[in-house]
Amino acid sequence: MMQTADLGIERMTATAGDIAAINLESARQRSWSRFWRAPEQAGIAEGIVEQEQLTAQFMGDLSAFDRLEMLVTELARAEPESGRASLIAAQVACSTHRFAEARESLGLAVARGVTPDAADRLSLTIDQATGVNLSDVLAARRQRAGRPGHWEERVPLGALLADLGEFDGADRAYVEALRTYPDVSPFAPAWACFQLGVLWGECIPAPQPERAAQWYRTAIEYLPGYVKARVHLAEIYLDQGRTEDARTLLVPALESGDPEVSWRLADLAEAAGDRGESAVHLAAARSGFEALLARHPLAFADHGAEFYLGSGDDPARAFELAQMNVANRPTRRALEQAHAAALAAGEADAADTLRVDAGERWGNAVPLPVTTD
Amino acid sequence: MSDHIDGPRSIGDPSIDMTDLFTFISPENPSRTVFAADVFPSAGSSAVFTDAANHAIVARRVTVAGLGDAAKFQAGDREIRFNFRFDKLEAQPGQKPLQRGTCTLPDGQTLRFVVNDEKGATTPDGTFRVFAGLRSDPFLLAWLGASLKPFRNLLEHDNVLCFLVDFDTKRVLDPAQGSLFGVIAETTPAPQPGAFVGHPPPRFDWVGRPEQTNVRLNNPGVKGDDVRDLWNQQTPFAIAPEYAPIFRKRLVDSLHDYDMRDGKEDWSPAQIAASANVFLDDFELIDVAKPTTDTSYLEIEKSTLNGRPYQTGGGRTLNAHDIDILFTWIVNRDREPMVGGATQATQLGRNTFPYLAPPNTELQTVAESIVVGAPADKVWALIGPFGAMWHPLIAEIRLTGAGEGQLRTVETIDGKVIIERMDATDNARRQYRYSGITGMGASNYTGILEVAQKGGESSVTWRVQYLSDGQPTIIIRTIVATLQKVGLESLKKRFG
């Protein structure tokens, strides 16, 4: 297996991924227990937000978002007027891409006296996710990443630079985050490695799949249960015809319930000519995506659109979801996806409108093709 | 809260977060001394140690180098170090994974042990005995720190990961050369084969006396930057001279603020400065030639600051109310006792090895109810039979036997198989009680389904209690809550 050293930096000491996953689950379980006993006690709900977000992000357990909604409801019942309850409501709304609601809750949190640093940090996240005030966001991200000891600010800086098409800068930000990481938790370095995989495998105009694969492999070395890294690496293996390697990655991730795993297993079965098995996995993926979309439509609109544009084979549904995503956050990637979905769905006028909109917002950064009939 | 989650950095990996250090003469053998340290505040039942850190308890011989306002405890250079390392997990078919560890003793010999083995491991000559594993948190936090109001124990039912060493005092510490020791515990980076430590701090966390970080350095009554991470990166027994003035000033400001919390000035500026200097040398003091008791914590420091010889072994026992002792000292200089809102931790420390009480378990409750527009008898007729097929998430039920003790094998629509046993049924009260046998990843799993008449309508309540066993509590909770919610909502649809 390729070591991080082959990519220019060494693999750092970190807690074994299985231990970290067990301890995350252990801490999360205990936090909920403490929360049910004393929901108003400072620090517990904040810890749950972090633990549930890690669980969703790394373990692929998307029911974490349902639990976060429950947390917000219970906290609002326990202390309806508090700034921390509003801040947590804003964080949870942001994590499920309900950005308008997140802004509203954040405004309430500020009015109720939460610290400026906590509010600024979330405000930046919302602006970055929705593609608003990006030059200001970039300046603030650079300033925050430059503060001594704030290595964790470098990953969102890298993501923003990637969104802006500054790929070398993004690479440097991620690698610097890895180099300056001061902890032993494997979650953060696994995340930086995953982002590097996305950068080299998906963001740059001429993707370098082998380079991306090395980063995904490193992310999985840190955290064997990292579902998204497994899915992305499996996609590369599928493209390379390495079906058994892809299967080895995907099968253990199936129990997470993440529909992307079923989707890729369907592709795998299709590639092997097993239409029956492919149909079973596709049905599971479709039902998984629709269940997620029913509960958290904005959070999964882009993922759903991607699925229906691909093996889900429902361009109209893809376009519907992509439009929802663009309306919520008109980022470069969202516009690219919506344009592709419009073309696939035969919505030529809508595709042209999206192209014009993209040009106005992003200039040449989004070279969307002109519709040809 | 002692040293629980005492800096932003420790939120990364909770298993490197030092929470507490206890030093006491063994209650089962006064010729032996016990050093016990904890990591991972509020650890859940499945918590394990990180394999990427050294966990150490370190002692140095200390002398009293000044009394009164010149109070000073001078630590020697020689370290007596007990270093614990933990292995990666070993898979065990059908069981939780096993973790082993190694303790490197001050004389260089190593002792292998199995985590959570209550017998621990002992050197052949009996000099050393070590333990590591999940235990009930012995710490009692019965105050609201910001307002200094007594409160219930905020750490009730909490567990921690503990590592401890129990040793022959004479053979290991040679008290004839001086019986006063300063003790700290720390977690430090442990390089792994083939791995590179990028820019790690020299240590992740360390603890000397309880409450150095969360009470004295992070007093909410004193404005200023959060210096706890900077403190955690200091070298124990050798605070960096360039940072010492920062910490000293924070301690002086903090101690002055605590002194004035009751509106009375019990400490002169010189006394506060002396106290700050003593707290700046942050190690737990124990005189191994004298007895330690539940009230002897801080006695060595207090007597020395008061200009007289100390009388006890100091130390810190598992059942010491150390926050009460601390607040009484720093707020009113022992003028009147300050007592927190709870009398003891969740479980008291024990008199026998491994001293810390076994981990706590908690019965979880998930309950849901709904009001439906139909008479209770009509609703009960539908859902009262143990094998009734009324739940939309259930694909099939097979019954085995009859009456109490009857088993039902439930297959859910997503293929999950659950086996439950009827414990009691009461048609007059329209209630039945059942137990889970398999399929839920829980033990002590009991459920009650009940229908009560409520005017012209009826109220259906479904309550489940369990101890998680093999599955995280929240997952079981989510499964149970979903079953309850979907089931009860289907009744609403059916009966209105």
Interface residues (C-beta under 8 A of the other chain):
Chain A: Q3 A5 I9 E10 R11 M12 T13 A14 T15 A16 D18 I19 A20 I22 N23 E25 S26 A27 R28 Q29 R30 S31 W32 S33 R34 R37 A38 Q41 G43 G47 E50 S63 D66 R67 G149 L178 R179 T180 Y181 P182 D183 V184 S185 F187 A188
Chain B: I5 R9 I11 G12 D13 P14 S15 I16 F40 S42 A43 G44 S45 S46 A47 V48 F49 T50 D51 A52 A53 K88 L89 P97 L154 E156 H157 D158 N159 P189 A190 P191 Q192 G194 A195 F196 V197 G198 H199 P200 P201 F204 D229 E362 Q364 S468 P472 T473 I474 R477 T478
